[in-house]
Amino acid sequence: MFNLLTTLVDNNRIYGKQGKLASYIPSLLEADPEHLGICIVELNSGREFHAGDCDTKFTIQSISKVVSLILALSDNGRENVFKKVNVEPTGMGFNSIINLEVRNKKIPYNPMINAGAIVTTSLIYGQSKEEKFERIIEFLRRATNNQNISINEEVYECEKITGDRNRSLAYFMKSNKVLEGNVEEILDLYFRQCSIEVTARDLARFGAVLANDGLAPWNGQRLMSRDVCRIAKTIMVTCGMYDASGEFAVKVGIPAKSGVGGGILATVPRSYGIGIYGPSLDKKGNSIAGLRLIKDLSDELDLSIF
């Protein structure tokens, strides 16, 4: 497995030159576009296989939407969550306002676009935004078996300064009574969760928890119910790769979620957790080299669940 991963990383690293770093958050421009790394956690053996820049830190960005969905479902139940956000794919961008405006029912299409994630973040229980954020980061620490995970303060400050589109989405939903609570506090929590730093190894371990129906493979601790885990994986399949989710399902065929920090979280039920890092993005906001890497991996190991 080590040799296979090394070969796949070496073969696909060059594609980073064909993409661009995310520019709307200035701190993300500091990444090396030719970085590429992968880690795989094998459920049966518990072994971790890795290659390339798998321990390079980057901010989790939209991959945090999986966490906010899991916590919102665990706190409120599926019926209450899906009164506020739908589960349908969208053919538009992850930060589209049109998606909200044209719907008869003004709720977001799904929890994996920005509007939907702002809603699920607002549903996380806690007496204060600090308590809510502590729950988010503690969940991630347990799901990655890494107690050192923390926030990148520089990126967080950039998120706040450049987050006007997200403010527009949030206040539009507030005006339509979709979003409840203090909008600025909800947005601050959302910016914080997007600014948490992880590595491809961390994402692979998180993917292994999802592959294991919500149980941490290293200690058997249940981190989410089997039902919540199933819902999260299903929505990752249909909506996790922005408006390229259908193409990803055809070419790769496994639940996955990307982020503009360059990360890809993927999971193969009952088999593998996969984490990838490649900060250079394609036009839809997905890691351009990472997508090629995970497609090659899926072809080599016949990973598709379909």
Phi and psi in degrees as GROMACS dihedral restraints (atoms count N, CA, C in turn):
[ dihedral_restraints ]
;  ai    aj    ak    al  type     phi  dphi    fc
    3     4     5     6     1   -58.2    20    10
    4     5     6     7     1   -44.5    20    10
    6     7     8     9     1   -64.7    20    10
    7     8     9    10     1   -40.4    20    10
    9    10    11    12     1   -61.8    20    10
   10    11    12    13     1   -47.9    20    10
   12    13    14    15     1   -63.9    20    10
   13    14    15    16     1   -41.0    20    10
   15    16    17    18     1   -61.3    20    10
   16    17    18    19     1   -44.0    20    10
   18    19    20    21     1   -62.7    20    10
   19    20    21    22     1   -44.3    20    10
   21    22    23    24     1   -66.3    20    10
   22    23    24    25     1   -39.1    20    10
   24    25    26    27     1   -64.9    20    10
   25    26    27    28     1   -46.3    20    10
   27    28    29    30     1   -61.3    20    10
   28    29    30    31     1   -37.5    20    10
   30    31    32    33     1   -72.1    20    10
   31    32    33    34     1   -27.5    20    10
   33    34    35    36     1  -107.4    20    10
   34    35    36    37     1    -9.1    20    10
   36    37    38    39     1   -58.5    20    10
   37    38    39    40     1   -34.5    20    10
   39    40    41    42     1   -61.0    20    10
   40    41    42    43     1   -26.8    20    10
   42    43    44    45     1   -70.0    20    10
   43    44    45    46     1   -14.2    20    10
   45    46    47    48     1   -59.2    20    10
   46    47    48    49     1   -26.9    20    10
   48    49    50    51     1   -70.1    20    10
   49    50    51    52     1   -17.8    20    10
   51    52    53    54     1   -88.3    20    10
   52    53    54    55     1    -9.7    20    10
   54    55    56    57     1  -107.9    20    10
   55    56    57    58     1  -168.7    20    10
   57    58    59    60     1  -136.1    20    10
   58    59    60    61     1   148.6    20    10
   60    61    62    63     1   -72.1    20    10
   61    62    63    64     1   149.0    20    10
   63    64    65    66     1   -61.4    20    10
   64    65    66    67     1   128.2    20    10
   66    67    68    69     1  -109.2    20    10
   67    68    69    70     1   -13.8    20    10
   69    70    71    72     1   -74.8    20    10
   70    71    72    73     1   -15.6    20    10
   72    73    74    75     1  -114.2    20    10
   73    74    75    76     1   105.7    20    10
   75    76    77    78     1   -52.1    20    10
   76    77    78    79     1   -36.2    20    10
   78    79    80    81     1   -62.2    20    10
   79    80    81    82     1   -28.1    20    10
   81    82    83    84     1   -71.6    20    10
   82    83    84    85     1   -17.3    20    10
   84    85    86    87     1   -73.2    20    10
   85    86    87    88     1    -8.7    20    10
   87    88    89    90     1   -80.7    20    10
   88    89    90    91     1    -9.5    20    10
   90    91    92    93     1   -71.2    20    10
   91    92    93    94     1   156.9    20    10
   93    94    95    96     1   -88.5    20    10
   94    95    96    97     1   114.8    20    10
   96    97    98    99     1   -62.7    20    10
   97    98    99   100     1   -17.1    20    10
   99   100   101   102     1   -95.5    20    10
  100   101   102   103     1     3.5    20    10
  102   103   104   105     1   -67.6    20    10
  103   104   105   106     1   140.1    20    10
  105   106   107   108     1  -156.7    20    10
  106   107   108   109     1   128.3    20    10
  108   109   110   111     1  -148.3    20    10
  109   110   111   112     1   156.7    20    10
  111   112   113   114     1  -145.5    20    10
  112   113   114   115     1   146.5    20    10
  114   115   116   117     1  -137.9    20    10
  115   116   117   118     1   141.3    20    10
  117   118   119   120     1  -127.5    20    10
  118   119   120   121     1   131.9    20    10
  120   121   122   123     1  -106.3    20    10
  121   122   123   124     1   121.2    20    10
  123   124   125   126     1   -92.6    20    10
  124   125   126   127     1   120.1    20    10
  126   127   128   129     1   -63.3    20    10
  127   128   129   130     1   -45.5    20    10
  129   130   131   132     1   -59.1    20    10
  130   131   132   133     1   -42.2    20    10
  132   133   134   135     1  -100.5    20    10
  133   134   135   136     1   -19.9    20    10
  135   136   137   138     1    77.2    20    10
  136   137   138   139     1     3.4    20    10
  138   139   140   141     1   -77.6    20    10
  139   140   141   142     1   151.6    20    10
  141   142   143   144     1  -112.3    20    10
  142   143   144   145     1   128.3    20    10
  144   145   146   147     1  -115.1    20    10
  145   146   147   148     1   139.9    20    10
  147   148   149   150     1  -150.5    20    10
  148   149   150   151     1   162.4    20    10
  150   151   152   153     1  -160.1    20    10
  151   152   153   154     1   154.7    20    10
  153   154   155   156     1    70.0    20    10
  154   155   156   157     1  -146.3    20    10
  156   157   158   159     1   -88.4    20    10
  157   158   159   160     1    54.3    20    10
  159   160   161   162     1   -76.5    20    10
  160   161   162   163     1   -15.9    20    10
  162   163   164   165     1  -110.1    20    10
  163   164   165   166     1    13.8    20    10
  165   166   167   168     1   -76.2    20    10
  166   167   168   169     1   131.2    20    10
  168   169   170   171     1   -81.0    20    10
  169   170   171   172     1   143.1    20    10
  171   172   173   174     1  -152.9    20    10
  172   173   174   175     1   162.4    20    10
  174   175   176   177     1   -83.4    20    10
  175   176   177   178     1   142.3    20    10
  177   178   179   180     1   -69.8    20    10
  178   179   180   181     1   -30.1    20    10
  180   181   182   183     1    49.5    20    10
  181   182   183   184     1  -127.3    20    10
  183   184   185   186     1   -68.9    20    10
  184   185   186   187     1   -14.0    20    10
  186   187   188   189     1   -64.7    20    10
  187   188   189   190     1   -22.9    20    10
  189   190   191   192     1   -64.7    20    10
  190   191   192   193     1   -16.4    20    10
  192   193   194   195     1   -63.8    20    10
  193   194   195   196     1   -28.8    20    10
  195   196   197   198     1   -65.9    20    10
  196   197   198   199     1   -39.9    20    10
  198   199   200   201     1   -66.6    20    10
  199   200   201   202     1   -47.8    20    10
  201   202   203   204     1   -64.1    20    10
  202   203   204   205     1   -35.2    20    10
  204   205   206   207     1   -63.8    20    10
  205   206   207   208     1   -46.1    20    10
  207   208   209   210     1   -60.3    20    10
  208   209   210   211     1   -46.3    20    10
  210   211   212   213     1   -68.0    20    10
  211   212   213   214     1   -40.3    20    10
  213   214   215   216     1   -62.3    20    10
  214   215   216   217     1   -43.7    20    10
  216   217   218   219     1   -65.3    20    10
  217   218   219   220     1   -41.6    20    10
  219   220   221   222     1   -65.0    20    10
  220   221   222   223     1   -35.1    20    10
  222   223   224   225     1   -81.2    20    10
  223   224   225   226     1   -35.6    20    10
  225   226   227   228     1  -116.0    20    10
  226   227   228   229     1   -18.7    20    10
  228   229   230   231     1    84.8    20    10
  229   230   231   232     1   153.9    20    10
  231   232   233   234     1   -63.1    20    10
  232   233   234   235     1   -38.8    20    10
  234   235   236   237     1   -61.9    20    10
  235   236   237   238     1   -45.0    20    10
  237   238   239   240     1   -70.2    20    10
  238   239   240   241     1   -35.8    20    10
  240   241   242   243     1   -67.8    20    10
  241   242   243   244     1   -45.0    20    10
  243   244   245   246     1   -83.5    20    10
  244   245   246   247     1     4.7    20    10
  246   247   248   249     1   -76.0    20    10
  247   248   249   250     1   -23.6    20    10
  249   250   251   252     1  -103.6    20    10
  250   251   252   253     1   -21.9    20    10
  252   253   254   255     1  -147.9    20    10
  253   254   255   256     1   139.1    20    10
  255   256   257   258     1   -85.9    20    10
  256   257   258   259     1  -175.9    20    10
  258   259   260   261     1  -128.9    20    10
  259   260   261   262     1    25.5    20    10
  261   262   263   264     1   -97.5    20    10
  262   263   264   265     1   142.7    20    10
  264   265   266   267     1   -63.8    20    10
  265   266   267   268     1   157.9    20    10
  267   268   269   270     1  -127.8    20    10
  268   269   270   271     1   143.3    20    10
  270   271   272   273     1   -91.0    20    10
  271   272   273   274     1     8.2    20    10
  273   274   275   276     1  -110.3    20    10
  274   275   276   277     1   175.0    20    10
  276   277   278   279     1   -65.9    20    10
  277   278   279   280     1   161.2    20    10
  279   280   281   282     1   -67.4    20    10
  280   281   282   283     1   -18.1    20    10
  282   283   284   285     1  -116.7    20    10
  283   284   285   286     1    26.8    20    10
  285   286   287   288     1   -68.3    20    10
  286   287   288   289     1   135.6    20    10
  288   289   290   291     1   -90.1    20    10
  289   290   291   292     1   -30.8    20    10
  291   292   293   294     1   -56.4    20    10
  292   293   294   295     1   -37.5    20    10
  294   295   296   297     1   -53.9    20    10
  295   296   297   298     1   -38.1    20    10
  297   298   299   300     1   -78.3    20    10
  298   299   300   301     1   -39.9    20    10
  300   301   302   303     1   -67.6    20    10
  301   302   303   304     1   -39.4    20    10
  303   304   305   306     1   -85.2    20    10
  304   305   306   307     1   -13.4    20    10
  306   307   308   309     1   -77.7    20    10
  307   308   309   310     1   140.0    20    10
  309   310   311   312     1   -63.3    20    10
  310   311   312   313     1   -42.0    20    10
  312   313   314   315     1   -98.8    20    10
  313   314   315   316     1   116.2    20    10
  315   316   317   318     1   -80.2    20    10
  316   317   318   319     1    38.3    20    10
  318   319   320   321     1   -99.2    20    10
  319   320   321   322     1   152.9    20    10
  321   322   323   324     1   -62.9    20    10
  322   323   324   325     1   154.0    20    10
  324   325   326   327     1   -61.1    20    10
  325   326   327   328     1   -43.8    20    10
  327   328   329   330     1  -160.5    20    10
  328   329   330   331     1   167.1    20    10
  330   331   332   333     1   -76.9    20    10
  331   332   333   334     1    -3.1    20    10
  333   334   335   336     1   -98.6    20    10
  334   335   336   337     1    -4.1    20    10
  336   337   338   339     1   -96.8    20    10
  337   338   339   340     1   165.7    20    10
  339   340   341   342     1   -59.3    20    10
  340   341   342   343     1   -45.9    20    10
  342   343   344   345     1   -60.0    20    10
  343   344   345   346     1   -44.3    20    10
  345   346   347   348     1   -64.8    20    10
  346   347   348   349     1   -38.6    20    10
  348   349   350   351     1   -70.0    20    10
  349   350   351   352     1   -34.3    20    10
  351   352   353   354     1   -62.5    20    10
  352   353   354   355     1   -38.9    20    10
  354   355   356   357     1   -65.3    20    10
  355   356   357   358     1   -49.1    20    10
  357   358   359   360     1   -64.4    20    10
  358   359   360   361     1   -35.6    20    10
  360   361   362   363     1   -61.0    20    10
  361   362   363   364     1   -39.2    20    10
  363   364   365   366     1   -66.6    20    10
  364   365   366   367     1   -19.6    20    10
  366   367   368   369     1   -91.3    20    10
  367   368   369   370     1    -5.0    20    10
  369   370   371   372     1   -70.2    20    10
  370   371   372   373     1   131.9    20    10
  372   373   374   375     1   -71.1    20    10
  373   374   375   376     1   149.1    20    10
  375   376   377   378     1   159.6    20    10
  376   377   378   379     1   149.5    20    10
  378   379   380   381     1   -78.2    20    10
  379   380   381   382     1   -18.4    20    10
  381   382   383   384     1  -150.7    20    10
  382   383   384   385     1   165.8    20    10
  384   385   386   387     1   -65.1    20    10
  385   386   387   388     1   -29.6    20    10
  387   388   389   390     1   -66.1    20    10
  388   389   390   391     1   -42.7    20    10
  390   391   392   393     1   -66.5    20    10
  391   392   393   394     1   -39.6    20    10
  393   394   395   396     1   -64.1    20    10
  394   395   396   397     1   -43.9    20    10
  396   397   398   399     1   -64.9    20    10
  397   398   399   400     1   -37.2    20    10
  399   400   401   402     1   -61.2    20    10
  400   401   402   403     1   -37.9    20    10
  402   403   404   405     1   -65.5    20    10
  403   404   405   406     1   -40.4    20    10
  405   406   407   408     1   -62.8    20    10
  406   407   408   409     1   -50.4    20    10
  408   409   410   411     1   -72.5    20    10
  409   410   411   412     1   -32.3    20    10
  411   412   413   414     1   -69.0    20    10
  412   413   414   415     1   -36.5    20    10
  414   415   416   417     1   -61.3    20    10
  415   416   417   418     1   -45.2    20    10
  417   418   419   420     1   -64.2    20    10
  418   419   420   421     1   -38.8    20    10
  420   421   422   423     1   -61.9    20    10
  421   422   423   424     1   -40.6    20    10
  423   424   425   426     1   -73.3    20    10
  424   425   426   427     1   -36.3    20    10
  426   427   428   429     1   -74.4    20    10
  427   428   429   430     1   -16.5    20    10
  429   430   431   432     1  -111.8    20    10
  430   431   432   433     1    -2.4    20    10
  432   433   434   435     1    54.3    20    10
  433   434   435   436     1    40.3    20    10
  435   436   437   438     1  -138.3    20    10
  436   437   438   439     1   101.5    20    10
  438   439   440   441     1   -76.5    20    10
  439   440   441   442     1    -4.3    20    10
  441   442   443   444     1   -94.3    20    10
  442   443   444   445     1     0.8    20    10
  444   445   446   447     1   -62.8    20    10
  445   446   447   448     1   134.8    20    10
  447   448   449   450     1  -149.9    20    10
  448   449   450   451     1  -179.9    20    10
  450   451   452   453     1   -91.3    20    10
  451   452   453   454     1   146.8    20    10
  453   454   455   456     1   -91.5    20    10
  454   455   456   457     1   105.1    20    10
  456   457   458   459     1   -63.8    20    10
  457   458   459   460     1   -35.6    20    10
  459   460   461   462     1   -63.7    20    10
  460   461   462   463     1   -45.2    20    10
  462   463   464   465     1   -65.7    20    10
  463   464   465   466     1   -40.3    20    10
  465   466   467   468     1   -56.9    20    10
  466   467   468   469     1   -45.6    20    10
  468   469   470   471     1   -64.0    20    10
  469   470   471   472     1   -39.3    20    10
  471   472   473   474     1   -64.8    20    10
  472   473   474   475     1   -40.2    20    10
  474   475   476   477     1   -58.1    20    10
  475   476   477   478     1   -43.9    20    10
  477   478   479   480     1   -64.8    20    10
  478   479   480   481     1   -43.1    20    10
  480   481   482   483     1   -68.4    20    10
  481   482   483   484     1   -36.8    20    10
  483   484   485   486     1  -101.0    20    10
  484   485   486   487     1    10.4    20    10
  486   487   488   489     1   -90.2    20    10
  487   488   489   490     1    30.3    20    10
  489   490   491   492     1   -66.1    20    10
  490   491   492   493     1   -36.6    20    10
  492   493   494   495     1   -62.2    20    10
  493   494   495   496     1   -42.0    20    10
  495   496   497   498     1   -65.6    20    10
  496   497   498   499     1   -34.6    20    10
  498   499   500   501     1   -63.6    20    10
  499   500   501   502     1   -40.6    20    10
  501   502   503   504     1   -61.6    20    10
  502   503   504   505     1   -45.0    20    10
  504   505   506   507     1   -60.0    20    10
  505   506   507   508     1   -46.0    20    10
  507   508   509   510     1   -65.5    20    10
  508   509   510   511     1   -45.9    20    10
  510   511   512   513     1   -70.0    20    10
  511   512   513   514     1   -31.5    20    10
  513   514   515   516     1   -62.7    20    10
  514   515   516   517     1   -45.2    20    10
  516   517   518   519     1   -67.3    20    10
  517   518   519   520     1   -35.3    20    10
  519   520   521   522     1   -62.1    20    10
  520   521   522   523     1   -42.0    20    10
  522   523   524   525     1   -65.8    20    10
  523   524   525   526     1   -24.6    20    10
  525   526   527   528     1  -100.1    20    10
  526   527   528   529     1    12.6    20    10
  528   529   530   531     1    61.3    20    10
  529   530   531   532     1    24.4    20    10
  531   532   533   534     1   -84.0    20    10
  532   533   534   535     1   -40.6    20    10
  534   535   536   537     1   -99.7    20    10
  535   536   537   538     1   129.3    20    10
  537   538   539   540     1  -116.3    20    10
  538   539   540   541     1   145.2    20    10
  540   541   542   543     1   106.6    20    10
  541   542   543   544     1  -174.9    20    10
  543   544   545   546     1   -77.0    20    10
  544   545   546   547     1   115.1    20    10
  546   547   548   549     1   -60.5    20    10
  547   548   549   550     1   -45.1    20    10
  549   550   551   552     1   -65.6    20    10
  550   551   552   553     1   -36.1    20    10
  552   553   554   555     1   -68.7    20    10
  553   554   555   556     1   -39.4    20    10
  555   556   557   558     1   -63.6    20    10
  556   557   558   559     1   -44.3    20    10
  558   559   560   561     1   -65.4    20    10
  559   560   561   562     1   -39.3    20    10
  561   562   563   564     1   -61.4    20    10
  562   563   564   565     1   -40.8    20    10
  564   565   566   567     1   -64.8    20    10
  565   566   567   568     1   -41.2    20    10
  567   568   569   570     1   -63.1    20    10
  568   569   570   571     1   -44.1    20    10
  570   571   572   573     1   -63.6    20    10
  571   572   573   574     1   -38.3    20    10
  573   574   575   576     1   -64.1    20    10
  574   575   576   577     1   -46.4    20    10
  576   577   578   579     1   -65.3    20    10
  577   578   579   580     1   -34.3    20    10
  579   580   581   582     1   -68.4    20    10
  580   581   582   583     1   -21.0    20    10
  582   583   584   585     1   -96.0    20    10
  583   584   585   586     1     6.8    20    10
  585   586   587   588     1   -70.8    20    10
  586   587   588   589     1   135.0    20    10
  588   589   590   591     1   -90.9    20    10
  589   590   591   592     1   136.5    20    10
  591   592   593   594     1  -139.8    20    10
  592   593   594   595     1   179.3    20    10
  594   595   596   597     1  -127.4    20    10
  595   596   597   598     1   170.2    20    10
  597   598   599   600     1   -60.4    20    10
  598   599   600   601     1   -33.4    20    10
  600   601   602   603     1   -63.6    20    10
  601   602   603   604     1   -42.1    20    10
  603   604   605   606     1   -60.7    20    10
  604   605   606   607     1   -44.4    20    10
  606   607   608   609     1   -65.0    20    10
  607   608   609   610     1   -37.1    20    10
  609   610   611   612     1   -62.7    20    10
  610   611   612   613     1   -39.7    20    10
  612   613   614   615     1   -67.5    20    10
  613   614   615   616     1   -40.9    20    10
  615   616   617   618     1   -60.6    20    10
  616   617   618   619     1   -44.0    20    10
  618   619   620   621     1   -60.7    20    10
  619   620   621   622     1   -33.1    20    10
  621   622   623   624     1   -68.1    20    10
  622   623   624   625     1   -35.7    20    10
  624   625   626   627     1   -63.0    20    10
  625   626   627   628     1   -44.2    20    10
  627   628   629   630     1   -64.5    20    10
  628   629   630   631     1   -40.5    20    10
  630   631   632   633     1   -64.1    20    10
  631   632   633   634     1   -26.7    20    10
  633   634   635   636     1   -97.3    20    10
  634   635   636   637     1    24.3    20    10
  636   637   638   639     1    59.0    20    10
  637   638   639   640     1    32.7    20    10
  639   640   641   642     1    97.2    20    10
  640   641   642   643     1     0.1    20    10
  642   643   644   645     1   -99.0    20    10
  643   644   645   646     1   133.1    20    10
  645   646   647   648     1   -70.0    20    10
  646   647   648   649     1   120.2    20    10
  648   649   650   651     1   -62.6    20    10
  649   650   651   652     1   -27.2    20    10
  651   652   653   654     1   -81.6    20    10
  652   653   654   655     1   -19.4    20    10
  654   655   656   657     1  -141.9    20    10
  655   656   657   658     1    -0.5    20    10
  657   658   659   660     1    76.0    20    10
  658   659   660   661     1     5.3    20    10
  660   661   662   663     1   -70.6    20    10
  661   662   663   664     1   134.9    20    10
  663   664   665   666     1   -84.4    20    10
  664   665   666   667     1   121.0    20    10
  666   667   668   669     1  -100.6    20    10
  667   668   669   670     1   -17.1    20    10
  669   670   671   672     1  -159.1    20    10
  670   671   672   673     1   159.2    20    10
  672   673   674   675     1   -69.5    20    10
  673   674   675   676     1   159.2    20    10
  675   676   677   678     1   -61.0    20    10
  676   677   678   679     1   -37.7    20    10
  678   679   680   681     1   -66.2    20    10
  679   680   681   682     1   -45.2    20    10
  681   682   683   684     1   -62.3    20    10
  682   683   684   685     1   -41.3    20    10
  684   685   686   687     1   -61.6    20    10
  685   686   687   688     1   -42.6    20    10
  687   688   689   690     1   -63.8    20    10
  688   689   690   691     1   -43.2    20    10
  690   691   692   693     1   -61.6    20    10
  691   692   693   694     1   -46.0    20    10
  693   694   695   696     1   -59.6    20    10
  694   695   696   697     1   -45.0    20    10
  696   697   698   699     1   -66.3    20    10
  697   698   699   700     1   -37.8    20    10
  699   700   701   702     1   -63.3    20    10
  700   701   702   703     1   -45.3    20    10
  702   703   704   705     1   -69.7    20    10
  703   704   705   706     1   -31.2    20    10
  705   706   707   708     1   -61.7    20    10
  706   707   708   709     1   -39.4    20    10
  708   709   710   711     1   -63.6    20    10
  709   710   711   712     1   -46.3    20    10
  711   712   713   714     1   -85.4    20    10
  712   713   714   715     1   -24.3    20    10
  714   715   716   717     1  -136.1    20    10
  715   716   717   718     1    -0.7    20    10
  717   718   719   720     1   -75.4    20    10
  718   719   720   721     1   -18.7    20    10
  720   721   722   723     1  -111.9    20    10
  721   722   723   724     1    41.2    20    10
  723   724   725   726     1    57.5    20    10
  724   725   726   727     1  -142.6    20    10
  726   727   728   729     1   -86.2    20    10
  727   728   729   730     1    19.0    20    10
  729   730   731   732     1  -110.3    20    10
  730   731   732   733     1    14.6    20    10
  732   733   734   735     1   -64.7    20    10
  733   734   735   736     1   -38.9    20    10
  735   736   737   738     1   -65.0    20    10
  736   737   738   739     1   -44.8    20    10
  738   739   740   741     1   -62.8    20    10
  739   740   741   742     1   -39.7    20    10
  741   742   743   744     1   -64.2    20    10
  742   743   744   745     1   -40.9    20    10
  744   745   746   747     1   -62.7    20    10
  745   746   747   748     1   -37.6    20    10
  747   748   749   750     1   -70.7    20    10
  748   749   750   751     1   -44.7    20    10
  750   751   752   753     1   -83.2    20    10
  751   752   753   754     1   -33.4    20    10
  753   754   755   756     1  -113.9    20    10
  754   755   756   757     1   -49.7    20    10
  756   757   758   759     1    80.6    20    10
  757   758   759   760     1    29.7    20    10
  759   760   761   762     1  -136.3    20    10
  760   761   762   763     1   156.2    20    10
  762   763   764   765     1   -62.1    20    10
  763   764   765   766     1   134.0    20    10
  765   766   767   768     1  -155.4    20    10
  766   767   768   769     1   156.8    20    10
  768   769   770   771     1  -141.6    20    10
  769   770   771   772     1   133.0    20    10
  771   772   773   774     1  -108.1    20    10
  772   773   774   775     1   168.6    20    10
  774   775   776   777     1  -145.6    20    10
  775   776   777   778     1   154.0    20    10
  777   778   779   780     1   -73.1    20    10
  778   779   780   781     1    -5.4    20    10
  780   781   782   783     1   -74.6    20    10
  781   782   783   784     1    -7.8    20    10
  783   784   785   786     1   104.2    20    10
  784   785   786   787     1     1.8    20    10
  786   787   788   789     1   -87.6    20    10
  787   788   789   790     1   151.8    20    10
  789   790   791   792     1  -132.9    20    10
  790   791   792   793     1   121.8    20    10
  792   793   794   795     1   -99.1    20    10
  793   794   795   796     1   126.4    20    10
  795   796   797   798     1  -137.8    20    10
  796   797   798   799     1   155.8    20    10
  798   799   800   801     1  -145.8    20    10
  799   800   801   802     1   136.7    20    10
  801   802   803   804     1  -113.4    20    10
  802   803   804   805     1   106.5    20    10
  804   805   806   807     1   -48.0    20    10
  805   806   807   808     1   128.6    20    10
  807   808   809   810     1    64.6    20    10
  808   809   810   811     1    14.8    20    10
  810   811   812   813     1  -133.8    20    10
  811   812   813   814     1   -62.6    20    10
  813   814   815   816     1  -140.0    20    10
  814   815   816   817     1   150.5    20    10
  816   817   818   819     1  -109.3    20    10
  817   818   819   820     1   137.4    20    10
  819   820   821   822     1  -129.3    20    10
  820   821   822   823     1   133.7    20    10
  822   823   824   825     1  -128.1    20    10
  823   824   825   826     1   135.6    20    10
  825   826   827   828     1  -132.3    20    10
  826   827   828   829     1   144.0    20    10
  828   829   830   831     1  -131.0    20    10
  829   830   831   832     1   123.8    20    10
  831   832   833   834     1  -158.0    20    10
  832   833   834   835     1   101.6    20    10
  834   835   836   837     1   -72.3    20    10
  835   836   837   838     1   -15.6    20    10
  837   838   839   840     1   -77.2    20    10
  838   839   840   841     1   127.5    20    10
  840   841   842   843     1  -109.5    20    10
  841   842   843   844     1   154.5    20    10
  843   844   845   846     1   -86.5    20    10
  844   845   846   847     1  -174.8    20    10
  846   847   848   849     1   -67.9    20    10
  847   848   849   850     1   -17.3    20    10
  849   850   851   852     1   -98.4    20    10
  850   851   852   853     1     1.8    20    10
  852   853   854   855     1    93.5    20    10
  853   854   855   856     1    10.7    20    10
  855   856   857   858     1  -101.8    20    10
  856   857   858   859     1   150.6    20    10
  858   859   860   861     1   -58.6    20    10
  859   860   861   862     1   118.2    20    10
  861   862   863   864     1   -70.7    20    10
  862   863   864   865     1   -42.5    20    10
  864   865   866   867     1   -76.6    20    10
  865   866   867   868     1   -34.3    20    10
  867   868   869   870     1   -62.0    20    10
  868   869   870   871     1   -38.8    20    10
  870   871   872   873     1   -63.7    20    10
  871   872   873   874     1   -42.3    20    10
  873   874   875   876     1   -66.7    20    10
  874   875   876   877     1   -38.3    20    10
  876   877   878   879     1   -63.4    20    10
  877   878   879   880     1   -46.7    20    10
  879   880   881   882     1   -73.0    20    10
  880   881   882   883     1   -29.5    20    10
  882   883   884   885     1   -65.4    20    10
  883   884   885   886     1   -45.3    20    10
  885   886   887   888     1   -61.5    20    10
  886   887   888   889     1   -40.3    20    10
  888   889   890   891     1   -63.5    20    10
  889   890   891   892     1   -44.4    20    10
  891   892   893   894     1   -61.8    20    10
  892   893   894   895     1   -39.7    20    10
  894   895   896   897     1   -65.0    20    10
  895   896   897   898     1   -44.2    20    10
  897   898   899   900     1   -66.2    20    10
  898   899   900   901     1   -40.2    20    10
  900   901   902   903     1  -103.8    20    10
  901   902   903   904     1     2.2    20    10
  903   904   905   906     1    53.4    20    10
  904   905   906   907     1    59.5    20    10
  906   907   908   909     1   -85.5    20    10
  907   908   909   910     1   -20.5    20    10
  909   910   911   912     1   -53.0    20    10
  910   911   912   913     1   136.6    20    10
  912   913   914   915     1   -86.1    20    10
  913   914   915   916     1    -0.9    20    10
